[in-house]
Amino acid sequence: MKTEFDFSGKRVLVTGASSGIGRACAQTLARCGAHVVAAGRDAAALDTLASETGCATLRLDVGAHRSVIDAALEPFDAFDGLVNCAGIASLEPALELDADAFDRVMAVNARGAALVARAIALKMLGRGGSIVNVSSQASLVGLPDHLSYCASKAALDSITRVLCIELGRHGIRVNSVNPTVTLTPMARFAWSDPVKSQPMLQAIPLGRFAEPEEVVAPVLFLLSDAASMISGVSLAVDGGYTAR
């Protein structure tokens, strides 16, 4: 898939850029001319990404306190776009739910995204911009063993809607994309067992999982001026899984 967008002269922050969808977003945005700041926790992975794309990097744990996030982002000039892609999962049956694990998932996937969006939106005031939160189909349906993850992504979709309402008057658009299983290297390994993957595949009308570029393309669309009248949506990128 060839993604045709021109982000020349645009500054975009991508969190969760150490791996997975965040890394793919940073790579594609750089190819499309954006000045990318790739944020993540894995310094070695960020260095590799920088050598491949020329992007700037930032060590950042979005699950940290607001003061830490604000201090990390304060030196940067205003961004035109933000891709909130940092995320973690803790999978266990609901009857075995661990409180600390639940809090950590919520801190990264929901609170962290909101705090990063806050810091970036403050610098977008008076100039506008676009924020895209990478949510999940797990925000729209219930999935076994995913209580904390589903809750965190549902919270992220709610954060998207509130930010849309509050920031719209400043010319800032806020949207979510909600992908199904996306075949990053880690996901290919995690879903390699047919016993696990087949029930999920059978529930997807298109009969397959997403490739990373199939999630990146909608992210770039929502960041771009082509989506200038789109704000507050949660866009399922799931092959029809949530249509049932």
C-alpha positions as a printed Julia matrix, in Angstrom:
244×3 Matrix{Float64}:
   0.0     0.0    0.0
   1.37    3.4   -1.02
   0.29    6.27   1.22
   0.12    9.6   -0.63
   0.16   12.53   1.79
   2.31   15.64   1.89
   3.3    16.76   5.37
   6.19   18.96   4.25
   6.85   21.65   6.82
   4.57   20.01   9.4
   5.75   19.08  12.88
   4.25   15.9   14.33
   4.81   14.2   17.68
   4.31   10.43  17.75
   4.21    8.66  21.11
   4.76    4.94  21.39
   7.18    5.23  18.47
   9.61    2.62  19.78
   7.67   -0.19  18.11
   4.48   -1.33  16.43
   1.96    1.08  14.97
   3.69    4.1   16.5
   6.96    3.21  14.79
   5.17    2.67  11.48
   3.44    6.05  11.84
   6.73    7.82  12.5
   8.39    6.13   9.52
   5.57    7.0    7.12
   5.2    10.58   8.33
   8.93   11.1    7.84
   8.68    9.73   4.3
   5.8    12.16   3.69
   8.0    15.11   4.61
   7.01   15.73   8.23
   9.45   16.79  10.89
   8.79   13.95  13.34
   9.56   13.79  17.03
   9.39   10.12  17.98
   8.7     9.55  21.67
   8.99    6.27  23.55
  10.64    4.41  26.38
  13.13    2.24  24.45
  16.19    4.4   23.79
  17.9     1.86  21.56
  14.81    1.42  19.39
  14.41    5.18  19.1
  18.05    5.55  18.06
  17.53    2.96  15.33
  14.41    4.77  14.14
  16.29    8.07  14.07
  19.1     6.58  11.99
  16.54    5.22   9.5
  14.3     8.28   9.2
  16.19   11.32  10.49
  13.49   12.01  13.05
  14.18   13.59  16.42
  13.65   11.4   19.48
  12.37   11.84  23.02
  12.57    9.4   25.91
   9.14    9.59  27.51
   6.99    7.38  29.71
   3.49    8.78  29.24
   2.39    6.96  32.39
   4.43    9.43  34.44
   3.15   12.39  36.46
   1.88   15.44  34.59
   4.89   17.5   35.66
   7.24   14.97  34.05
   5.29   14.99  30.77
   5.08   18.78  30.71
   8.8    19.14  31.39
   9.7    16.68  28.63
   7.56   18.48  26.04
   8.22   22.07  27.13
  11.41   22.59  25.04
   9.65   21.78  21.76
   8.05   24.33  19.47
   4.38   23.98  18.61
   3.34   20.86  16.75
   0.86   20.67  13.88
  -0.1    17.11  14.73
  -0.03   14.54  17.5
  -0.36   10.78  17.22
  -1.07    9.34  20.67
   0.06    5.76  20.13
   1.7     4.78  23.42
  -0.12    1.84  24.94
   0.27   -1.27  27.04
  -1.89   -4.28  27.88
  -2.31   -6.52  30.9
  -4.32   -9.61  30.03
  -6.01  -11.67  32.7
  -9.49  -13.01  33.49
 -11.72  -10.49  35.24
 -11.83  -12.67  38.36
  -8.04  -12.45  38.58
  -7.81   -8.7   37.99
  -4.75   -7.1   39.58
  -5.32   -3.57  40.86
  -1.78   -2.35  40.2
  -1.8    -3.71  36.66
  -5.21   -2.09  36.02
  -3.94    1.27  37.27
  -0.83    1.07  35.09
  -2.84    0.3   31.94
  -5.2     3.19  32.65
  -2.27    5.51  33.44
  -0.6     4.88  30.08
  -3.51    4.28  27.71
  -5.95    6.89  29.02
  -4.44    9.37  31.47
  -1.13    9.57  29.6
  -2.84   10.21  26.28
  -4.94   12.96  27.86
  -1.92   14.62  29.48
   0.15   14.54  26.3
  -2.81   15.92  24.34
  -3.17   18.69  26.92
   0.47   19.72  26.66
   0.44   19.7   22.86
  -2.96   21.42  22.55
  -1.78   24.32  24.7
   0.85   25.03  22.05
  -1.68   24.62  19.23
  -3.88   27.43  20.56
  -4.12   30.2   18.0
  -2.78   28.04  15.17
  -4.91   24.88  15.13
  -3.84   21.31  14.62
  -4.91   17.69  14.59
  -4.7    15.02  17.29
  -5.21   11.35  16.53
  -5.53    8.88  19.38
  -4.76    5.26  18.54
  -7.51    3.38  20.33
  -8.72   -0.15  19.59
 -11.69   -2.26  18.58
 -11.48   -3.26  22.24
 -13.11    0.06  23.14
 -16.21   -0.87  21.19
 -16.78   -4.49  22.27
 -16.01   -6.73  25.2
 -13.08   -9.14  24.8
 -12.3   -11.99  27.21
  -9.26  -11.4   29.43
  -9.09   -7.74  28.34
 -10.96   -5.94  31.12
  -8.33   -3.29  31.88
  -7.41   -2.87  28.2
 -11.03   -2.53  27.05
 -11.72   -0.05  29.85
  -8.66    2.03  29.01
  -9.48    2.23  25.31
 -13.12    3.08  26.0
 -11.82    5.87  28.23
  -9.55    7.01  25.4
 -12.52    7.27  23.03
 -14.34    9.37  25.63
 -11.26   11.56  25.99
 -11.32   12.01  22.22
 -14.91   13.23  22.28
 -14.39   15.66  25.16
 -11.23   17.08  23.58
 -13.11   17.46  20.29
 -15.8    19.53  22.01
 -13.44   21.69  24.05
 -10.72   22.26  21.45
 -12.85   22.68  18.33
 -13.25   26.42  18.85
  -9.45   26.68  18.7
  -9.31   24.95  15.32
  -7.98   21.72  16.81
  -9.49   18.48  15.55
  -9.38   15.32  17.68
 -10.18   11.82  16.43
  -9.49    8.18  17.24
  -8.66    5.19  15.1
  -9.74    1.8   16.45
  -7.81   -1.04  14.82
  -8.26   -4.75  15.12
  -5.27   -7.04  15.68
  -2.5    -5.42  13.66
   0.35   -7.59  12.43
   3.37   -5.89  13.88
   6.27   -8.27  14.58
   5.13   -8.7   18.18
   1.51   -9.37  17.16
   2.55  -11.9   14.53
   4.19  -13.89  17.3
   1.38  -13.36  19.8
  -1.3   -14.49  17.33
   0.67  -17.25  15.62
  -1.26  -20.04  17.36
  -4.29  -20.94  15.17
  -6.22  -21.98  18.29
  -6.08  -18.36  19.39
  -6.22  -16.6   16.03
  -8.92  -18.55  14.21
 -11.89  -17.52  16.38
 -10.91  -13.87  15.98
 -10.37  -14.21  12.23
 -13.75  -15.91  11.85
 -15.4   -12.9   13.5
 -13.8   -10.45  11.01
 -15.91  -10.25   7.83
 -12.82   -9.56   5.72
 -11.26  -12.69   7.21
  -7.84  -11.29   8.08
  -5.94   -9.1   10.5
  -4.72   -5.61   9.63
  -1.28   -4.78   8.29
   0.42   -1.8   10.0
   0.16    0.39   6.89
  -3.61   -0.17   6.86
  -3.78    1.57  10.23
  -1.18    4.21   9.42
  -3.1     5.41   6.34
  -6.27    6.39   8.29
  -4.09    8.05  10.93
  -2.41   10.18   8.28
  -5.76   10.96   6.66
  -7.16   12.24   9.96
  -4.01   14.29  10.56
  -4.22   15.83   7.1
  -6.23   18.71   5.69
  -8.25   16.12   3.73
 -10.09   15.51   7.02
 -10.6    19.19   7.79
 -14.28   18.74   8.78
 -13.83   15.49  10.69
 -13.55   15.65  14.47
 -14.77   13.54  17.36
 -14.98   10.23  15.48
 -13.82    6.78  16.56
 -12.92    5.15  13.26
 -12.97    1.37  13.33
 -10.17   -0.14  11.23
 -11.21   -3.69  11.88
 -12.36   -5.4    8.7
 -15.93   -5.21   9.94
 -15.41   -6.91  13.32
 -17.5    -4.37  15.23
 -20.3    -4.38  12.64
 -21.79   -7.51  14.19
